[in-house]
Structures are given as C-alpha cells and as structure tokens.
Amino acid sequence: MTDMADPLTEICSPEDLKIFERNYNEEMCKGVVSSKTQFEYACFLVRSKYPADIQRGVVLLEELYKRPDEIGKRDYIYYLAIGNARLKEYQIALNYLKGLLQVEPANRQVLELESCIKKRMEKDAIKGAAIAGGAILGLGALVGLGVALSKRH
C-alpha cells in the first residue's frame, strides 16, 4: 500500500455527495435505509467541506455503530475518527483510534490517521498560541497607549 493522502484534508465532490444523498433519501422515503447506503452517505458527509455535513455524517455513523447486528464496526470507527478530527474533536478521534489499535496494533491505515491527527493538533496548538500571543501583544500595546495618553493630560 502506498502512502495515502491525508484523510483529514480529502474533500468529496458536491456531485458525488448529491448521488449518495439521493440514494439515502430514496431509501428513507421507503421506510428502511440499508446499512450500506447509510455508511456510504456518512463517508461522503464526513469528507464534505461543510462542518454541518461532517456533523451529520458523524451522527449517521454513530447510529450505525450502535446497531447490535452490524458487522462493519471497524469501518464506522475509522470514519468516526476522521469526522471528529475534521470537527477539531481531536481527543474523541484519538480515542476511537486507540480502540482500533487495541484490536489491530499494526494497522497502518489507523496509525497513519493517528499521525495526521496528532500533527493537526500540534499545528492548531501552535496557531492558537500565535493568536493568543498576538492578542496579548495587542492588549499590551493598548494598555501602553492608554498609559502614555493619560500621562499627557
């Protein structure tokens, strides 16, 4: 298996999403949605560029996971990890992967996703620190300006 693209940045096309959404809605209208249809639709939702779609995909995957007779739980957990990571719920995503790694410690796909999530967490932490640092500098400048202005009067 070659190195996969970062699954956290992979975006599905709106056209593909529409196809799976139509299949899902058609089955929903008939009263029964197959696990396969719900899973396919959820996989495309978690790879949407819109957070509301990603959240909907996570909900559909959680529903599938909770069904007692489901056999694809490993795939549900993997995509739940992707969906949660894309929503910046990194700890939840890592907990899902931890569960998978307890069963399959050498699963390369899971290990690569875990690595991608940890890199994203670091990047977001650095970005957050820079934003916080910038805000503190800005606040310091305003306080300094206020002190300077008050001394002039």
ABEGO torsion letter per residue (X at the ends): XBBBBBAAABBBBAAAAAAAAAAAAAAAAAGBBBAAAAAAAAAAAAABABAAAAAAAAAAAAAAAABAABAAAAAAAAAAAAAAAAAGBAAAAAAAAAAAAAABAABAAAAAAAAAAAAAAAAAAAAAAAAAAAAAAAAAAAAAAAAAAAAAX
